């Protein structure tokens, strides 16, 4: 989204959808979206603890969760667990060009599970690989293979060595511009990549050329796949849905996109429901929208948008409301509830069906740049790391980039009874 003003050209930072750049002077001026007034689209609402008043204290808090050892030296862009009931591997990609992997294990004196108290887990570093540019996205296979992609225009597969030897890596994909998103689809099987070159490509990892690809009118900014559907968000704030069963074809006639309810500002993240009936998207203006693929037999009233990751004017020193990007949405596989994490440094759990908050926001003194539940839903990983939402002038090299693992209690994530 570009806009010409008397001060110069306002444009979205292509390297970070959280940050807006003002061009026209000698040096670009970057400023936070927190300085923007809220724009109220239709159907936006605040429900059951979703208003700006529930973001929480602006004071930093000490995390009771497990902090992973040996995290990266620069901003953490992406986080992924192995989609397995038995493996608790978690990978993180970073702007320092690295991908790191940890193995999470139960402590002998305390089981994991949803009912456990305290962390009850320990983490062991498994290894690291390097890209030739910043890593923008990671995902994993049920077998524990790590897939990563980024600003070197390449996607890599890493097979961890249990014996602790040198990592086994191979290049599996390439685009003509940075790869923003990567997904593993075991049912096909293939890897799907979405790039700023406006293409989505499907890769058989035994071949050097894509098995299938299609062009979209704008850059890919977010993507998620739960077979049989693939959802792709683009920089013009549209979402394209594809059915992968029996061939790759657009869900809507002519490949038409689904129009988001929160189109005023750019899409930051997208996550599909566990039952594949729809998806949630978050944007840089602190809003989340719930969309259904089939509109539940034409009833669009079940779709809605709400505000979150905001600090109310009464809770800020200058008495001006602050608005932050929604950096992550992650669904719980068992209950269908979900978590959001944002540039305001908080995460919270929600129930979309009852439109209520399940867990009050936990807040830190730095943005949460990415987050995810593990496959079983008993762990929630999140990275407390600078996300460039306030521009380069607020970047502090001394601030650590940490990944925490929260043991999820059942009463935090299970839908509440009426």
Secondary structure, DSSP 8 states (H G I E B T S, - for coil): --EEETTEEEEE-TT-TT-EEEESSSS-EEE-GGGS-----TTEE--TT-SGGGS--SS-----SEE-SS--SS-EEEEEE-S-SS--EEEEEETTSEEEEEEEEE-TTS--TTT--S--EEEEEEEEEE-SS-EEEEEE-TT--EEEEETTSEEEEEE--TT--S-EEEEEEE-SS-EEEEEEETTTTEEEEEETTSEEEEE-TT-SS-SEEEE-SS-EEEEEEETTEEEEEETTSEEEEEE-TTS-EESSGGG--EE-S-TTS-EEEEEE-TTSSEEEEEETTSEEEEEESSHHHH-GGG-EEEE-SEE-GGGSTTS--EE--EEEEEE-TTT--EEEEETTSEEEEEETTTTEEEEEEEE-SS-EEEEEE-SSSSEEEEEE---STT-GGG--TTS--EEEEEE--HHHHS----
